[in-house]
């Protein structure tokens, strides 16, 4: 029964079977997959498609990152997180009261059993992610946008060698392809890196994209060709209806048989409105610094073990990224954290990186305390969910889209409907909304 003090606006036709809230990589890849399964799709976002976290991600296909976003060391790191505004992992002390419940859940998930479950869930998506991206980009004649050339983790302090060996052992236990490289191997592959680097781990089953923004725009164009409509509207609220689900924007209300919530860090409120469940979603604020004069420095993405940031070669330059800040959605960005990445790069190359014309950026990564996304079909099939991929949004978006297309089932509005995906899709149990009670 409707509340007379809050009258329901009149319903308007959306001419869509599925409304997607969110035009980031997860929303865009899902829109394309759903359209190819015969659905009429409408995508709503307050920004141009791909202008959120998808625009500024590190560009690294991080299939090797099968461990949760934090381990037991976060407890020892908490004082430094609060005190150092330029540290690689920072918690704004003013945000601490709001972050404490989320951090408590994160710590509880570090217990052996939930930690193993998180690793298994991340790995199940990651080990299928690169192939899913290769299928997707090949389907839009854009395979060249993905370089599956591997990535490298380097170290420079003798005392870090034992950490590297321990990490190599853990990776092998999880069947992550990994090679131990010495100084000479690094110099052969990436001769512009400093001779002071002592060695590293090479991950051959990873890669990087030439430009995340170009990837998004390419997929948007392909989706539009399949009939997907993109509207730039600010979503104000959502609700279930007898026919499916409705969304209210500044332009009115639209209804469809199904709704996909895929708006990243902004997904919690909409999910609560539709399902009645409040999910513990928080935000990793990520920064990058784009160096337009350094596109030829590296052949693949390189991460520093000690300095804790990544450098990815792209068409438009070298992207330095990787810091994490917990400060919520409202606090203004601290672009000094982006410029700090250039200072961190000093000493990693034979000649320092050129920062002339560099541009900083900050975006919101949606994070759940068990480091697993929510990928699910709820409310009698009227609501689909795909969010919470933290810093693996780029990596996992293509495989997530395949899962969402399977959850939605075949549509009725295409001359030829793409058949179901392969039988090797991962089980959805680790990603269900119900794990949060």
C-alpha positions in Angstrom: 0.0 0.0 0.0 1.4 3.4 -0.9 2.0 6.1 1.7 -0.4 9.0 0.9 2.2 11.4 2.2 4.6 10.2 -0.4 2.5 9.7 -3.6 3.8 7.4 -6.2 4.6 9.2 -9.4 2.7 8.1 -12.5 4.4 5.2 -14.4 5.9 5.9 -17.8 6.9 3.5 -20.5 10.6 2.7 -20.7 10.3 0.5 -23.8 12.8 -1.8 -22.1 12.8 -5.3 -20.7 15.7 -4.5 -18.3 16.7 -1.2 -16.9 20.4 -1.0 -15.8 21.3 1.6 -13.2 25.0 2.3 -13.8 27.0 2.9 -17.0 30.4 1.8 -15.8 32.2 -1.2 -17.2 30.0 -3.7 -15.3 26.8 -2.0 -16.5 28.0 -1.5 -20.1 29.3 -5.1 -20.5 26.1 -6.4 -19.0 24.0 -4.3 -21.3 25.8 -5.7 -24.3 25.5 -9.3 -23.1 21.8 -8.8 -22.3 21.0 -7.2 -25.6 22.7 -10.1 -27.4 20.4 -12.5 -25.4 17.4 -10.8 -26.9 16.5 -8.1 -24.2 15.6 -4.5 -24.8 18.0 -2.6 -22.5 17.9 0.9 -21.1 21.0 2.1 -19.2 20.7 5.1 -16.8 23.6 7.1 -15.2 24.0 10.6 -14.1 27.3 10.7 -16.0 28.4 9.9 -19.5 29.0 6.1 -19.8 32.3 5.1 -18.3 33.1 8.4 -16.6 33.2 7.0 -13.1 35.7 4.5 -11.7 35.9 2.8 -15.0 37.5 5.8 -16.6 40.4 6.0 -14.2 41.3 2.4 -13.3 44.8 1.2 -13.5 44.2 -0.7 -16.7 45.7 -3.9 -15.3 43.9 -7.2 -15.8 44.7 -8.3 -12.3 43.9 -12.0 -12.5 46.8 -12.8 -10.2 45.2 -10.9 -7.3 43.3 -13.8 -5.8 43.7 -12.6 -2.1 41.3 -10.3 -0.3 42.0 -6.5 -0.2 43.6 -6.8 3.3 45.2 -9.3 5.5 46.1 -9.5 9.3 48.7 -6.7 8.8 45.9 -4.2 8.5 45.6 -4.1 12.3 49.3 -3.2 12.7 48.9 -0.6 9.9 45.9 1.2 11.4 47.9 3.9 13.3 49.8 4.7 10.2 46.7 4.8 8.1 45.3 7.4 10.4 48.4 9.5 10.7 50.0 9.5 7.2 47.8 11.4 4.6 50.2 10.2 1.8 50.5 6.6 2.8 49.6 3.9 0.3 46.6 2.9 2.6 44.9 5.8 4.3 41.9 6.1 6.5 40.6 9.6 7.1 40.2 10.0 10.9 37.0 12.0 10.4 35.6 9.0 8.6 36.7 6.4 11.2 33.4 6.2 13.1 31.5 5.4 9.9 34.2 3.0 8.7 34.5 1.1 11.9 31.5 -1.4 11.3 32.9 -2.1 7.8 36.5 -2.5 9.2 35.2 -4.8 11.9 33.5 -7.1 9.3 36.7 -7.0 7.3 38.8 -8.2 10.3 36.3 -11.0 11.0 36.6 -12.1 7.4 40.4 -12.6 8.1 39.6 -15.7 10.1 40.8 -18.9 8.4 37.5 -20.2 7.1 36.0 -17.0 5.7 39.4 -16.0 4.3 39.6 -19.3 2.4 36.1 -18.8 1.1 37.0 -15.3 -0.1 40.1 -16.5 -1.9 38.1 -19.3 -3.6 35.5 -16.8 -4.7 38.0 -14.3 -6.1 40.0 -17.0 -7.8 36.8 -18.5 -9.5 36.2 -15.2 -11.2 39.7 -14.2 -11.9 40.8 -17.4 -13.6 38.0 -17.0 -16.1 38.3 -13.2 -16.5 41.0 -12.9 -19.1 39.4 -15.4 -21.5 36.0 -13.6 -21.0 37.6 -10.3 -22.0 39.3 -11.8 -25.0 35.9 -13.2 -26.1 34.2 -9.9 -25.6 36.7 -7.7 -27.4 37.0 -10.2 -30.3 33.2 -10.0 -30.7 33.5 -6.2 -31.3 36.6 -6.5 -33.5 38.8 -4.8 -30.8 41.1 -7.6 -29.6 44.0 -5.1 -30.1 42.8 -3.1 -27.0 44.0 -5.9 -24.7 47.6 -6.8 -24.4 47.9 -10.2 -22.7 51.6 -9.8 -22.1 51.8 -10.5 -18.4 52.7 -8.2 -15.6 55.7 -7.9 -13.1 56.0 -7.3 -9.4 59.5 -6.0 -8.5 61.4 -5.6 -5.3 64.5 -3.6 -4.4 65.4 -4.3 -0.8 67.3 -7.5 0.2 65.0 -7.9 3.2 62.0 -8.1 0.8 63.3 -11.3 -0.8 61.7 -13.6 1.8 58.3 -11.8 1.3 58.6 -12.4 -2.4 59.3 -16.1 -2.0 56.4 -16.4 0.5 54.1 -14.7 -2.0 55.3 -16.9 -4.8 54.5 -20.0 -2.7 51.0 -18.7 -1.9 50.4 -18.0 -5.6 51.5 -21.5 -6.6 49.2 -23.0 -3.9 46.3 -21.2 -5.7 47.5 -22.3 -9.1 48.3 -18.8 -10.2 50.9 -19.0 -13.0 54.0 -17.3 -11.7 57.7 -17.1 -12.6 60.5 -15.9 -10.3 62.7 -13.4 -12.2 66.2 -12.3 -11.2 67.7 -8.9 -12.0 69.0 -10.0 -15.4 65.6 -11.2 -16.5 64.0 -7.9 -15.6 66.6 -6.0 -17.5 66.1 -8.1 -20.6 62.3 -7.6 -20.6 62.2 -4.0 -19.3 65.6 -2.4 -19.9 64.5 1.1 -18.8 63.9 -0.1 -15.2 66.6 0.6 -12.7 69.6 -1.8 -12.2 68.9 -1.5 -8.5 65.9 -3.8 -8.7 66.9 -7.1 -7.3 64.2 -9.4 -8.8 60.5 -10.0 -9.0 57.6 -12.2 -9.8 56.3 -12.3 -13.4 52.6 -13.3 -13.9 52.2 -14.5 -17.5 48.4 -15.0 -17.4 47.7 -11.3 -16.9 47.6 -8.3 -19.1 46.5 -4.7 -19.5 44.3 -2.6 -21.7 45.6 0.2 -23.9 43.1 2.7 -22.7 40.2 2.0 -20.3 38.1 4.9 -21.6 38.5 3.6 -25.2 37.4 0.2 -24.1 34.3 1.6 -22.5 33.4 3.8 -25.6 34.0 0.8 -27.9 31.6 -1.4 -25.9 29.0 1.4 -25.7 29.1 1.8 -29.5 28.6 -2.0 -29.9 25.8 -2.0 -27.3 24.0 0.9 -29.1 24.3 -1.1 -32.4 22.5 -4.0 -30.5 19.7 -1.6 -29.6 20.8 -0.6 -26.1 19.7 3.0 -25.1 21.9 5.1 -22.8 20.2 8.0 -21.0 22.0 10.5 -18.7 19.7 10.8 -15.8 20.1 11.1 -12.1 18.4 8.2 -10.3 16.5 9.3 -7.2 14.8 6.1 -6.1 13.7 2.6 -7.1 10.9 0.4 -6.1 9.3 -3.0 -6.9 6.1 -3.1 -9.0 3.6 -5.8 -9.9 5.2 -6.0 -13.3 8.9 -5.7 -12.3 10.7 -2.7 -11.0 10.6 1.0 -11.4 13.1 3.8 -11.2 12.5 7.5 -10.5 14.8 10.0 -12.1 14.7 13.8 -12.5 12.9 13.1 -15.8 10.1 10.9 -14.3 9.6 7.3 -13.6 10.4 4.3 -15.8 9.4 0.7 -15.4 10.6 -2.6 -16.8 10.3 -6.3 -16.0 13.7 -6.4 -14.5 16.3 -4.0 -13.1 20.0 -4.4 -12.8 21.8 -2.5 -10.0 25.3 -2.0 -11.3 26.2 1.5 -10.0 29.3 0.6 -8.1 29.9 2.5 -4.9 26.4 4.0 -5.1 24.6 0.7 -5.1 23.8 0.2 -1.4 20.8 2.5 -1.2 19.1 1.3 -4.3 19.6 -2.3 -3.2 18.0 -1.5 0.1 15.1 0.1 -1.5 14.4 -2.9 -3.8 15.3 -5.8 -1.5 15.0 -4.5 2.1 18.6 -5.6 2.7 21.4 -3.2 3.7 24.7 -4.4 2.4 28.0 -3.3 4.0 29.3 -1.5 1.0 32.1 1.1 1.4 34.4 2.9 -0.9 38.1 2.6 -1.7 39.0 6.0 -3.1 41.6 5.3 -5.8 43.9 7.8 -7.4 45.9 7.9 -10.6 48.4 10.2 -12.3 48.6 10.1 -16.1 52.0 10.9 -17.6 51.4 11.7 -21.3 55.1 11.7 -22.3 55.9 8.2 -21.1 53.9 5.8 -23.2 57.1 3.8 -24.2 58.7 3.2 -20.9 57.4 -0.2 -20.1 56.2 -3.3 -22.1 53.7 -4.4 -19.5 52.3 -3.3 -16.1 54.9 -3.1 -13.3 54.1 -3.0 -9.5 56.5 -2.2 -6.7 56.4 -4.5 -3.7 57.7 -1.9 -1.3 56.2 1.2 -2.7 52.8 -0.4 -3.3 51.7 1.2 -6.6 51.4 0.1 -10.2 52.6 1.6 -13.5 50.7 0.6 -16.6 51.7 1.6 -20.2 48.8 2.9 -22.3 48.3 4.6 -25.7 48.0 8.0 -24.0 50.9 7.7 -21.6 52.0 5.8 -18.5 49.4 5.5 -15.7 50.6 5.5 -12.1 47.9 4.1 -9.8 47.3 2.0 -6.7 46.8 4.0 -3.5 43.7 3.3 -1.4 41.9 5.9 0.8 38.9 5.3 3.0 37.1 8.7 3.3 33.6 8.0 1.9 31.7 9.5 -1.0 31.4 13.1 0.2 34.9 14.3 1.2 36.8 16.2 -1.5 39.7 14.5 -3.3 43.2 15.0 -2.0 45.0 15.2 -5.3 48.3 15.4 -3.5 47.9 11.6 -3.2 47.9 11.4 -7.0 51.0 13.5 -7.3 52.7 11.4 -4.6 52.7 8.6 -7.2 55.2 10.4 -9.3 57.5 10.8 -6.2 57.1 7.1 -5.5 58.4 6.3 -9.0 61.7 8.0 -8.5 64.5 5.4 -8.4 62.6 2.7 -10.2 64.0 3.8 -13.6 67.4 4.6 -15.0 66.0 8.1 -15.7 63.2 9.6 -13.8 59.7 9.8 -15.4 58.7 13.0 -17.1 55.6 14.5 -15.4 55.2 17.4 -17.8 51.5 17.7 -18.7 50.5 15.1 -16.1 46.9 14.9 -15.0 45.6 13.6 -11.6 42.3 11.7 -11.0 40.3 10.2 -8.2 37.4 7.7 -8.3 35.4 5.4 -6.1 35.9 1.7 -6.0 33.0 -0.2 -4.4 34.2 -2.6 -1.7 32.6 -5.3 0.4 34.4 -6.6 3.5 34.8 -10.1 2.2 36.4 -8.8 -1.1 33.7 -10.5 -3.2 31.2 -8.8 -5.4 27.4 -9.3 -5.2 26.2 -11.0 -8.4 22.7 -12.3 -7.9 19.0 -12.5 -9.0 16.5 -11.7 -6.3 12.9 -10.5 -5.7 11.4 -13.3 -7.8 13.7 -12.4 -10.7 12.7 -8.8 -10.8 16.1 -7.5 -9.5 19.6 -8.3 -10.7 22.7 -7.2 -8.8 26.3 -6.7 -10.0 28.5 -4.5 -7.8 31.2 -4.5 -5.2 34.2 -5.6 -7.3 36.6 -3.2 -5.5 39.8 -2.8 -7.5 39.0 -5.8 -9.7 36.1 -4.1 -11.5 37.9 -4.0 -14.8 39.3 -7.5 -14.4 36.0 -9.1 -13.5 33.4 -7.1 -15.5 33.4 -9.3 -18.6 32.8 -12.5 -16.7 30.3 -10.8 -14.5 28.4 -9.8 -17.7 28.2 -13.4 -18.8 26.8 -14.4 -15.4 24.2 -11.6 -15.5 23.1 -12.7 -19.0 22.6 -16.2 -17.7 20.7 -15.0 -14.6 18.4 -12.9 -16.8 17.7 -15.7 -19.2 16.8 -15.4 -22.9 14.8 -12.4 -24.1 12.2 -12.2 -26.8 13.2 -9.2 -28.9 16.1 -10.3 -31.2 16.0 -12.0 -34.5 18.8 -14.2 -33.5 19.5 -14.7 -29.8 23.0 -15.5 -28.7 23.0 -19.0 -27.1 23.8 -19.5 -23.4 27.4 -19.3 -22.4 29.7 -22.2 -21.6 29.2 -24.7 -18.8 32.4 -23.4 -17.1 30.8 -20.4 -15.5 31.5 -20.3 -11.8 28.9 -21.1 -9.2 27.1 -18.0 -7.9 26.9 -19.2 -4.3 29.9 -17.1 -3.1 28.4 -13.9 -4.6 24.8 -14.1 -3.3 23.2 -11.2 -1.6 21.9 -13.6 1.1 25.4 -14.0 2.6 24.8 -10.7 4.4 21.7 -12.0 6.2 
